Amino acid sequence: MAEEVISDFDMTLSRFAYNGKRCPSSYNILDNSKIISEECRKELTALLHHYYPIEIDPHRTIKEKLPHMVEWWTKAHNLLCQQKIQKFQIAQVVRESNAMLREGYKTFFNTLYHNNIPLFIFSAGIGDILEEIIRQMKVFHPNIHIVSNYMDFNEDVEERRERYMDSYDIVLEKDETLDVVNGLLQHILCQGDQLEMQGP
């Protein structure tokens, strides 16, 4: 079986903290940036305070959490779309943030690339942000495939999706190479559900 690496991004490939200070997630980077209005920031913070306790609630199953997480992302996405963010602003937002990849990231990314090992990044964060972080760290190699929430920048969503698929040579509906990845993720989710049902 061919080797491949599957990873989350926020607080997995990116750092959780540095010098005692919490590092931002891909959403935090945008939420805290200068291009977001104060009113929008307040609404995003209110959503965080409402939905984050649900996300980390140990008494809820993944199936119970999922509708709330989708609702959270949808509301946050709609708020961000109202800000009329332009694509060129993303690079600036990332540069001005405290985003960092984990220590040893160059060795990790470069080793996978030089050994032709695909890196699949599945993230509930903002794909445009995390992609830019990896780019600015000079390790965005052709073996990286990202499945995340991408902003449409006022373009037709379907056109944006098609360009995204083309640029990474991934077609989720037809690409059989993702069957293994999807199967593994389903297995992990099922195991997680079983552990939650069993309790401590």
C-alpha positions in Angstrom: 0.0 0.0 0.0 1.3 3.4 -0.9 2.4 5.7 1.9 0.5 8.9 2.7 0.2 11.2 5.6 -3.1 12.6 6.9 -3.2 15.6 9.2 -5.4 18.3 10.7 -3.9 21.8 10.5 -4.8 24.1 13.5 -2.8 23.2 16.6 -1.5 20.0 14.8 0.7 21.4 12.0 0.5 24.9 13.5 1.7 25.8 16.9 -0.6 25.9 19.9 1.6 28.4 21.8 5.0 30.2 21.7 6.8 31.8 24.6 3.8 31.3 26.8 1.4 33.0 24.3 -1.4 31.2 22.5 -0.9 31.1 18.7 -4.0 31.9 16.5 -6.0 29.3 14.6 -6.8 30.0 10.9 -10.1 31.6 12.0 -8.5 33.6 14.7 -6.0 35.1 12.2 -8.9 36.5 10.2 -11.1 37.4 13.2 -8.3 39.5 14.7 -7.1 41.2 11.6 -7.5 44.9 10.7 -9.7 44.0 7.7 -12.5 42.8 9.9 -14.9 45.5 11.2 -15.5 45.9 15.0 -19.1 44.9 14.6 -18.2 41.7 12.7 -15.6 40.9 15.3 -18.2 41.1 18.1 -20.6 38.9 16.2 -17.8 36.3 15.6 -16.9 36.4 19.2 -20.5 35.8 20.2 -20.6 32.8 17.9 -17.4 31.4 19.4 -18.7 31.7 23.0 -21.9 29.9 22.0 -20.5 27.1 19.8 -17.1 26.4 21.2 -18.4 24.9 24.5 -20.5 22.5 22.3 -17.4 21.6 20.3 -15.4 20.5 23.4 -18.4 19.1 25.4 -17.2 15.6 26.4 -20.8 14.4 26.9 -21.9 14.9 23.3 -21.1 12.5 20.5 -19.6 13.6 17.2 -23.0 13.1 15.5 -24.6 15.5 18.1 -21.9 18.1 17.6 -21.8 18.1 13.8 -25.0 20.1 13.1 -23.9 22.8 15.5 -20.5 22.9 14.0 -22.0 23.3 10.5 -24.3 26.0 11.8 -21.4 27.8 13.4 -19.2 27.7 10.3 -22.1 28.8 8.0 -22.9 31.8 10.2 -19.2 32.8 10.5 -18.7 32.3 6.8 -21.7 34.5 6.0 -20.4 37.2 8.3 -16.9 37.1 6.7 -18.4 37.2 3.2 -20.2 40.5 4.2 -16.7 42.0 4.8 -15.9 41.9 1.1 -12.5 40.5 1.7 -10.2 40.5 -1.3 -7.8 37.7 -2.1 -4.7 39.9 -2.1 -5.5 40.8 1.5 -5.0 37.2 2.8 -1.2 37.4 2.4 -1.0 40.6 4.4 -3.3 39.2 7.1 -1.1 36.2 7.6 2.1 38.3 7.6 0.7 40.5 10.3 -0.4 37.6 12.5 1.5 35.5 15.0 0.8 32.2 13.1 3.6 29.7 13.3 4.1 26.1 12.2 5.4 23.5 14.7 9.1 23.3 15.5 10.7 21.0 12.9 8.2 21.8 10.2 10.8 22.2 7.5 12.1 18.7 8.0 8.6 17.3 8.1 7.3 19.0 4.9 10.6 18.6 3.0 11.1 14.9 3.9 7.6 14.1 2.7 8.1 16.0 -0.6 11.5 14.6 -1.4 10.2 11.0 -0.8 7.1 11.6 -2.9 4.7 11.0 0.0 1.4 12.8 -0.3 0.3 15.0 2.6 -3.5 15.3 2.9 -4.5 18.2 5.2 -8.2 18.0 6.3 -9.1 21.1 8.2 -12.3 22.8 9.4 -10.4 26.0 9.4 -10.1 28.5 6.5 -8.2 26.9 3.6 -7.0 30.2 2.1 -5.4 31.2 5.4 -3.7 27.9 6.2 -2.5 27.6 2.6 -0.9 31.0 2.8 0.8 30.2 6.1 2.4 27.2 4.5 3.4 29.3 1.5 5.0 32.0 3.6 7.0 29.3 5.5 8.4 28.2 2.0 7.1 24.6 2.3 4.0 24.5 0.1 5.1 21.6 -2.1 3.2 19.9 -4.9 2.6 16.8 -2.8 0.3 18.8 -0.5 -3.5 18.3 -0.9 -5.8 20.5 1.2 -9.5 19.8 1.9 -10.9 22.7 3.8 -13.3 25.7 3.8 -12.3 28.0 1.0 -13.6 31.6 0.6 -15.1 32.4 -2.7 -14.0 36.1 -2.9 -17.3 37.1 -4.6 -16.7 34.6 -7.4 -19.1 31.9 -8.4 -18.7 29.1 -5.8 -18.8 26.4 -8.4 -16.2 28.0 -10.5 -14.0 28.5 -7.4 -14.4 24.8 -6.5 -13.5 23.7 -10.0 -10.4 25.8 -10.1 -9.5 24.5 -6.6 -9.9 20.9 -7.7 -7.9 21.5 -10.9 -5.1 23.2 -9.1 -4.6 20.3 -6.7 -5.6 17.5 -9.1 -8.2 16.3 -6.7 -11.8 15.5 -7.7 -13.6 14.3 -4.6 -16.4 12.7 -6.6 -14.2 10.6 -8.8 -10.6 10.4 -7.5 -10.2 6.9 -6.2 -7.0 7.7 -4.4 -9.1 9.4 -1.7 -11.2 6.2 -1.0 -8.5 5.1 1.4 -8.4 8.5 3.1 -12.2 8.7 3.4 -12.4 5.1 4.6 -9.7 5.8 7.2 -11.5 8.9 8.4 -14.8 7.1 8.7 -13.0 4.4 10.7 -11.5 7.0 13.0 -14.9 8.7 13.5 -16.6 5.4 14.2 -13.9 4.4 16.7 -14.3 7.8 18.4 -18.1 7.4 18.6 -17.6 3.9 20.2 -15.2 5.2 22.8 -17.6 8.1 23.6 -20.5 5.6 24.1 -18.4 3.4 26.3 -17.5 6.3 28.5 -14.5 6.5 30.9 
